[in-house]
Amino acid sequence: MDVVSVRVDEKTRKKMRSLSHVNWSEVIREAIRVKVLEEETEERRLDPSSLADAARLTDELRRPSPSWSSVEEIRKWRDLRK
């Protein structure tokens, strides 16, 4: 198990000492586990309106450009390699 150092102010430390029956290491470990789980859950949660905005933006970016041809550009760069 790795070691993580946590700093607390003097007032909090005095209160912690008065509650000596509490396993503070376990309290901190559990708090970290809960926070990691919250963050992972938040990352997986997708907002439908954000997805719709992303799809709309993607469609706008995909507009064909009449003055530029990707096929011609690729061919140009491939020919320059030869």
C-alpha beads as a LAMMPS data file, in Angstrom:
LAMMPS data file: protein, C-alpha beads

82 atoms
81 bonds

1 atom types
1 bond types

-500.0 500.0 xlo xhi
-500.0 500.0 ylo yhi
-500.0 500.0 zlo zhi

Masses

1 110.0

Atoms # bond

1 1 1 0.000 0.000 0.000
2 1 1 1.288 3.473 -0.871
3 1 1 1.603 6.309 1.612
4 1 1 -0.178 9.634 1.106
5 1 1 0.515 12.603 3.346
6 1 1 -2.332 14.926 4.356
7 1 1 -1.941 18.269 6.087
8 1 1 -4.602 19.611 8.438
9 1 1 -4.657 22.787 10.481
10 1 1 -3.792 22.686 14.176
11 1 1 -7.390 23.156 15.346
12 1 1 -8.583 20.192 13.282
13 1 1 -5.676 18.063 14.503
14 1 1 -6.570 18.808 18.137
15 1 1 -10.166 17.762 17.480
16 1 1 -8.938 14.589 15.790
17 1 1 -6.781 13.765 18.825
18 1 1 -9.778 14.206 21.116
19 1 1 -11.577 11.581 19.012
20 1 1 -8.809 9.020 19.361
21 1 1 -11.204 6.084 18.930
22 1 1 -11.630 7.033 15.252
23 1 1 -9.323 5.350 12.746
24 1 1 -8.449 8.481 10.789
25 1 1 -6.427 6.595 8.200
26 1 1 -9.478 4.511 7.344
27 1 1 -11.695 7.602 7.249
28 1 1 -9.333 9.237 4.749
29 1 1 -9.010 6.046 2.663
30 1 1 -12.788 5.730 2.440
31 1 1 -13.201 9.411 1.540
32 1 1 -10.679 8.987 -1.272
33 1 1 -12.429 5.843 -2.536
34 1 1 -15.792 7.638 -2.556
35 1 1 -14.361 10.661 -4.389
36 1 1 -12.657 8.486 -7.023
37 1 1 -15.921 6.622 -7.594
38 1 1 -17.834 9.916 -7.908
39 1 1 -15.345 11.245 -10.444
40 1 1 -15.406 8.042 -12.493
41 1 1 -19.206 8.033 -12.475
42 1 1 -19.283 11.688 -13.517
43 1 1 -16.957 10.973 -16.441
44 1 1 -19.245 8.208 -17.695
45 1 1 -22.421 10.254 -17.415
46 1 1 -23.279 11.843 -20.743
47 1 1 -25.606 14.792 -20.953
48 1 1 -28.002 14.328 -23.913
49 1 1 -28.006 18.055 -24.705
50 1 1 -24.192 18.077 -24.795
51 1 1 -24.248 15.103 -27.152
52 1 1 -26.727 16.898 -29.419
53 1 1 -24.532 20.028 -29.414
54 1 1 -21.463 17.942 -30.259
55 1 1 -23.302 16.202 -33.121
56 1 1 -24.492 19.564 -34.491
57 1 1 -20.994 21.019 -34.300
58 1 1 -19.548 17.962 -36.018
59 1 1 -22.093 18.282 -38.829
60 1 1 -21.221 21.960 -39.256
61 1 1 -17.535 21.153 -39.488
62 1 1 -18.152 18.441 -42.055
63 1 1 -19.590 20.823 -44.635
64 1 1 -18.072 20.254 -48.048
65 1 1 -15.651 22.891 -49.174
66 1 1 -16.142 23.731 -52.842
67 1 1 -12.623 25.133 -53.226
68 1 1 -10.716 22.256 -51.606
69 1 1 -10.585 18.565 -52.448
70 1 1 -9.215 16.138 -49.910
71 1 1 -8.537 13.613 -52.683
72 1 1 -6.418 16.120 -54.591
73 1 1 -4.572 17.126 -51.412
74 1 1 -3.718 13.532 -50.524
75 1 1 -2.588 12.822 -54.075
76 1 1 -0.393 15.965 -54.044
77 1 1 1.395 14.911 -50.841
78 1 1 1.797 11.311 -51.969
79 1 1 3.324 12.461 -55.241
80 1 1 5.733 14.743 -53.376
81 1 1 7.045 11.741 -51.374
82 1 1 8.149 9.938 -54.513

Bonds

1 1 1 2
2 1 2 3
3 1 3 4
4 1 4 5
5 1 5 6
6 1 6 7
7 1 7 8
8 1 8 9
9 1 9 10
10 1 10 11
11 1 11 12
12 1 12 13
13 1 13 14
14 1 14 15
15 1 15 16
16 1 16 17
17 1 17 18
18 1 18 19
19 1 19 20
20 1 20 21
21 1 21 22
22 1 22 23
23 1 23 24
24 1 24 25
25 1 25 26
26 1 26 27
27 1 27 28
28 1 28 29
29 1 29 30
30 1 30 31
31 1 31 32
32 1 32 33
33 1 33 34
34 1 34 35
35 1 35 36
36 1 36 37
37 1 37 38
38 1 38 39
39 1 39 40
40 1 40 41
41 1 41 42
42 1 42 43
43 1 43 44
44 1 44 45
45 1 45 46
46 1 46 47
47 1 47 48
48 1 48 49
49 1 49 50
50 1 50 51
51 1 51 52
52 1 52 53
53 1 53 54
54 1 54 55
55 1 55 56
56 1 56 57
57 1 57 58
58 1 58 59
59 1 59 60
60 1 60 61
61 1 61 62
62 1 62 63
63 1 63 64
64 1 64 65
65 1 65 66
66 1 66 67
67 1 67 68
68 1 68 69
69 1 69 70
70 1 70 71
71 1 71 72
72 1 72 73
73 1 73 74
74 1 74 75
75 1 75 76
76 1 76 77
77 1 77 78
78 1 78 79
79 1 79 80
80 1 80 81
81 1 81 82
